[in-house]
Amino acid sequence: MSEAQIPTIAPYQPSEGEEYMSDKQLEHFRHVLLQWKQNLMDEVTRTVHQMQDNLSNFADPNDRATLEEEFTIELRTRDRERKLIKKIDASLRTIDTGEYGYCISCGAEIGIRRLEVRPNATKCIDCKTQDEIREKHLK
């Protein structure tokens, strides 16, 4: 599984007339977020074991340099995943406080489909688009 790959869990299918962010929806997204976090934690464990297993001393400087470069790339990836885990934890907290699924900028519904693709989204598509446009103009 790649660093940011969200686990494959069947998308939530709301019932007709179901209230947005019902208990069933919140439980679905809690499950998605927890599974995603667990997958990331498993990758961290795998990396630690892999690095411990590969701590061989290579006489050839090229082999040692290659191994060190691979470790550097792995550690960079794990650092990005560590930051992602913090975002997942923040999303789990918003489920507990009843704020999950609502844009932190305008308060609008983020939308079930957007959350299926990015369960840790904190902004609706309109606010996120505006942020990206502003960021592009600042460069």
Residue pairs with C-beta under 8 A, 6 or more apart in sequence:
1 7
1 39
1 43
3 40
3 43
3 77
3 80
3 81
3 84
4 80
4 81
4 84
5 39
6 32
6 36
6 117
6 118
6 119
7 32
7 35
7 36
7 39
9 28
9 31
9 32
9 35
11 113
11 116
12 24
12 25
12 28
12 29
12 112
12 116
14 22
14 25
14 112
18 24
18 25
20 101
20 109
20 112
21 98
21 100
21 101
21 102
21 109
25 101
25 112
26 95
26 100
26 101
29 91
29 95
29 100
29 101
29 115
29 119
30 92
30 95
32 116
32 119
33 88
33 91
33 92
33 95
33 119
33 120
34 92
36 88
36 119
37 85
37 88
37 89
37 92
40 81
40 84
40 85
40 88
41 85
43 78
43 81
44 78
44 81
44 82
47 74
47 75
47 78
50 74
51 71
51 74
54 67
54 71
57 64
58 64
58 67
84 120
87 120
88 119
88 120
90 120
90 122
91 100
91 119
91 120
91 122
94 100
94 122
101 109
101 110
101 112
101 115
102 108
102 109
102 110
103 109
103 110
103 122
103 123
103 124
103 127
104 122
104 123
105 123
105 124
105 127
106 124
106 126
106 127
108 124
108 126
108 127
109 124
110 121
110 122
110 123
110 124
110 125
111 124
111 125
114 121
114 124
114 125
115 121
121 128
123 131
